[in-house]
Amino acid sequence: MSIRRVAALAMPLFLAGCGTIHFDVPPGTRLKLLERDAPASVRIERSVWYALWGGVELSENHTAPLIREFDLVEVRLHNQYTFLDVLINTFASLLSFSRRTVIVEGNPAPQEGRTE
């Protein structure tokens, strides 16, 4: 097998990446999971960065801090591999970096004493 053929077969391995996103909630928190089409007043999109093709997390990859920060009591969680992620990863993966987008949607707890 020629060196060019080996390099061509190995190249997708260097461009590939993975990474873990933990869909978790703060300890002791009770949440309602929203249906796919249920309304949500809060939408949070965060990029999660990884090194070594997903082997090392460089930014927060848990959803619990976002749920706590926005005081959500109803949530819908998912991750997305956006066009921008693909574009950035095309070049960043050559240096072993990759990214994904985590999306948290939901509704916060009602404010006590608040009138509308």
N, C-alpha and C positions, 0 to 999 in steps of 0.2 A: 504494500500500500504506500502510495506516495505521501510526502509531507503535506502537500496541498489538500489531498483528500482527507487526511486526518484532521487538518486544521478546519476544513469546511464542515466536517462532521462534529467537531468539538465546539465550534463557534456558538451554536445555540445554547450550549451549557453555560457559557459565560454571559450570555444575554438574558438567561432565565433568572428568576428570583422568586423568593417566597417570603413569607413573614406571617407572624401570628398576630391576630387582633383578638383580644379577650372581651367578649360581650358579658360584662359582669355588672353588678349593682353594689352600692355601698352596703356593708354589713348591717343587718337589722332593718333594712329599708323594704317596705312593701310597695310594689309597683303594679300597675295594670299595663298589660301589653296591648298596644293599639293595633287594631286591624289595619290592613293595607290601605284602605281608603278612608279611614277615620281622620278627622281634622286634627291638625297639630299647630299650636301657636309658636313653637320654637323649633328652629332647624339649625343644627350645628354641624359644620363640616370641618374636619381636621385632617391634615396630612400626617401620616405616620411614616417616619423614615427608618430605614434599616441599613446596616453595613454587612459586608460579607454575604451578599445576595440573600439577605433575610435572616441570617444567623444571629445578628446582634441588633437589638432595638436601640435606636438613637433618640427616639421621642416616645411620649406616652402612648402605649398601645392597649390601654384599658378604658372601658366606657364609664366605669364607676365615678371617676373624678368629674366628668362632664355632667353626669346625672346629679351629683351633689352640688356642683357649682351653680347649676340652673334650677335647683330645687324641683326636679321633675317628679311627678307622681304617676304619670302615664307616659310610656315610651314606645318607640319603634326604633330598632337598631339594625343597621346593615352596613356593609362595606361596599366600595365601588372601585373599580379600576377605570378611572376617567381617561379621556383622551389626553389631558395634560399629564397624567401619570405615565401613560405610554410614551409620550414625547420625551419627558424628562428621563425616564428609565432607559430609553434607547441609548442615551449618552452616559448617564450616571452608572449604569450597570457595568460599563467597561472599567469603572474604578471600584466596583463591588457594591455600589449603593443602589437602593431601590426605595420606592415609596408606594403607599396605598392611601386611599381616602376612606375614613370612617365617618358615618353619618348617624347622628342621634337626633331624632325628632320626638317631640312630646309636648306635654302641657304641665306647667308648674302648679304647685299647690296653691290654693286660694289664699290670698293675703288676709289675715285677721284684721277686722276693723276697716277694711277697704270697702267703699261704696262705689257703685258704678251707675 
